[in-house]
Amino acid sequence: LEARVPFLDTKFTELAMSLDPANKIVHREAVANNAPGREKTFLRQLFEEPNQNGHSIPHAVLWRAKAMQCEGVGEDWVS
């Protein structure tokens, strides 16, 4: 859990802590294969269906692998 909004919201924190810990476990095999069971699977599953306005996150975006952040990429990569 990161100390960022909305994670500082006590009701949200209570909800997160009430979830079954099995839903929050990351499986190495799933990460390696980009399959359900990797990081944020439970959260991704919550957003699979369209919301009440009929909007949804495209499957390719919702389930894409995490990209690493690069540090020290140089001084001239931003134009």
ChimeraX commands (.cxc) that place a marker at each C-alpha (Angstrom):
marker #1 position 0.00,0.00,0.00 radius 0.5
marker #1 position 1.43,3.34,-1.04 radius 0.5
marker #1 position 0.85,6.58,0.86 radius 0.5
marker #1 position -0.92,8.43,-1.96 radius 0.5
marker #1 position -4.43,9.69,-2.51 radius 0.5
marker #1 position -6.83,7.76,-2.48 radius 0.5
marker #1 position -4.80,5.37,-0.34 radius 0.5
marker #1 position -4.80,7.84,2.56 radius 0.5
marker #1 position -8.59,7.57,2.73 radius 0.5
marker #1 position -9.41,5.56,5.87 radius 0.5
marker #1 position -12.57,3.99,4.39 radius 0.5
marker #1 position -10.59,2.83,1.36 radius 0.5
marker #1 position -7.86,1.43,3.60 radius 0.5
marker #1 position -10.46,-0.43,5.69 radius 0.5
marker #1 position -11.92,-1.91,2.50 radius 0.5
marker #1 position -8.49,-2.97,1.23 radius 0.5
marker #1 position -7.64,-4.57,4.57 radius 0.5
marker #1 position -10.97,-6.46,4.61 radius 0.5
marker #1 position -10.22,-8.26,1.32 radius 0.5
marker #1 position -9.13,-11.87,1.33 radius 0.5
marker #1 position -5.31,-11.86,1.35 radius 0.5
marker #1 position -5.36,-14.59,-1.32 radius 0.5
marker #1 position -6.67,-11.96,-3.76 radius 0.5
marker #1 position -3.62,-9.79,-3.11 radius 0.5
marker #1 position -0.86,-12.38,-3.58 radius 0.5
marker #1 position 1.38,-12.07,-6.64 radius 0.5
marker #1 position 2.47,-15.34,-8.26 radius 0.5
marker #1 position 5.88,-15.34,-9.96 radius 0.5
marker #1 position 4.72,-17.66,-12.72 radius 0.5
marker #1 position 1.83,-15.34,-13.53 radius 0.5
marker #1 position 4.18,-12.35,-13.72 radius 0.5
marker #1 position 6.52,-14.24,-16.03 radius 0.5
marker #1 position 3.62,-15.27,-18.29 radius 0.5
marker #1 position 1.68,-12.00,-18.05 radius 0.5
marker #1 position -1.32,-13.96,-16.74 radius 0.5
marker #1 position -3.96,-13.44,-14.04 radius 0.5
marker #1 position -2.34,-13.81,-10.63 radius 0.5
marker #1 position 0.27,-11.17,-11.33 radius 0.5
marker #1 position 0.34,-7.75,-9.70 radius 0.5
marker #1 position -2.99,-5.92,-9.37 radius 0.5
marker #1 position -5.06,-8.83,-10.73 radius 0.5
marker #1 position -7.91,-8.16,-8.30 radius 0.5
marker #1 position -8.00,-4.47,-9.24 radius 0.5
marker #1 position -7.81,-5.26,-12.95 radius 0.5
marker #1 position -10.74,-7.67,-12.60 radius 0.5
marker #1 position -12.82,-4.93,-10.98 radius 0.5
marker #1 position -12.43,-2.81,-14.11 radius 0.5
marker #1 position -13.12,-5.53,-16.70 radius 0.5
marker #1 position -16.81,-4.73,-17.03 radius 0.5
marker #1 position -18.18,-1.42,-18.35 radius 0.5
marker #1 position -19.12,1.14,-15.70 radius 0.5
marker #1 position -22.64,2.50,-15.21 radius 0.5
marker #1 position -22.10,4.89,-18.13 radius 0.5
marker #1 position -21.09,2.05,-20.43 radius 0.5
marker #1 position -17.43,3.06,-20.55 radius 0.5
marker #1 position -14.69,0.50,-20.13 radius 0.5
marker #1 position -10.92,0.23,-20.23 radius 0.5
marker #1 position -9.71,-1.59,-23.36 radius 0.5
marker #1 position -8.61,-5.14,-22.54 radius 0.5
marker #1 position -5.15,-4.57,-24.04 radius 0.5
marker #1 position -4.60,-1.58,-21.75 radius 0.5
marker #1 position -6.13,-3.15,-18.65 radius 0.5
marker #1 position -4.09,-6.35,-18.83 radius 0.5
marker #1 position -0.81,-5.10,-20.31 radius 0.5
marker #1 position 2.42,-5.91,-18.49 radius 0.5
marker #1 position 3.93,-3.32,-16.23 radius 0.5
marker #1 position 6.70,-1.26,-17.78 radius 0.5
marker #1 position 9.82,-0.57,-15.80 radius 0.5
marker #1 position 10.73,3.00,-15.01 radius 0.5
marker #1 position 14.20,3.92,-16.12 radius 0.5
marker #1 position 16.43,6.09,-14.02 radius 0.5
marker #1 position 19.43,7.89,-15.35 radius 0.5
marker #1 position 18.31,7.81,-18.97 radius 0.5
marker #1 position 20.48,10.77,-19.83 radius 0.5
marker #1 position 20.07,14.49,-20.17 radius 0.5
marker #1 position 18.95,14.88,-23.77 radius 0.5
marker #1 position 16.08,12.39,-24.12 radius 0.5
marker #1 position 13.45,15.13,-23.59 radius 0.5
marker #1 position 13.17,17.57,-26.47 radius 0.5
marker link #1:1,2 radius 0.2
marker link #1:2,3 radius 0.2
marker link #1:3,4 radius 0.2
marker link #1:4,5 radius 0.2
marker link #1:5,6 radius 0.2
marker link #1:6,7 radius 0.2
marker link #1:7,8 radius 0.2
marker link #1:8,9 radius 0.2
marker link #1:9,10 radius 0.2
marker link #1:10,11 radius 0.2
marker link #1:11,12 radius 0.2
marker link #1:12,13 radius 0.2
marker link #1:13,14 radius 0.2
marker link #1:14,15 radius 0.2
marker link #1:15,16 radius 0.2
marker link #1:16,17 radius 0.2
marker link #1:17,18 radius 0.2
marker link #1:18,19 radius 0.2
marker link #1:19,20 radius 0.2
marker link #1:20,21 radius 0.2
marker link #1:21,22 radius 0.2
marker link #1:22,23 radius 0.2
marker link #1:23,24 radius 0.2
marker link #1:24,25 radius 0.2
marker link #1:25,26 radius 0.2
marker link #1:26,27 radius 0.2
marker link #1:27,28 radius 0.2
marker link #1:28,29 radius 0.2
marker link #1:29,30 radius 0.2
marker link #1:30,31 radius 0.2
marker link #1:31,32 radius 0.2
marker link #1:32,33 radius 0.2
marker link #1:33,34 radius 0.2
marker link #1:34,35 radius 0.2
marker link #1:35,36 radius 0.2
marker link #1:36,37 radius 0.2
marker link #1:37,38 radius 0.2
marker link #1:38,39 radius 0.2
marker link #1:39,40 radius 0.2
marker link #1:40,41 radius 0.2
marker link #1:41,42 radius 0.2
marker link #1:42,43 radius 0.2
marker link #1:43,44 radius 0.2
marker link #1:44,45 radius 0.2
marker link #1:45,46 radius 0.2
marker link #1:46,47 radius 0.2
marker link #1:47,48 radius 0.2
marker link #1:48,49 radius 0.2
marker link #1:49,50 radius 0.2
marker link #1:50,51 radius 0.2
marker link #1:51,52 radius 0.2
marker link #1:52,53 radius 0.2
marker link #1:53,54 radius 0.2
marker link #1:54,55 radius 0.2
marker link #1:55,56 radius 0.2
marker link #1:56,57 radius 0.2
marker link #1:57,58 radius 0.2
marker link #1:58,59 radius 0.2
marker link #1:59,60 radius 0.2
marker link #1:60,61 radius 0.2
marker link #1:61,62 radius 0.2
marker link #1:62,63 radius 0.2
marker link #1:63,64 radius 0.2
marker link #1:64,65 radius 0.2
marker link #1:65,66 radius 0.2
marker link #1:66,67 radius 0.2
marker link #1:67,68 radius 0.2
marker link #1:68,69 radius 0.2
marker link #1:69,70 radius 0.2
marker link #1:70,71 radius 0.2
marker link #1:71,72 radius 0.2
marker link #1:72,73 radius 0.2
marker link #1:73,74 radius 0.2
marker link #1:74,75 radius 0.2
marker link #1:75,76 radius 0.2
marker link #1:76,77 radius 0.2
marker link #1:77,78 radius 0.2
marker link #1:78,79 radius 0.2
view
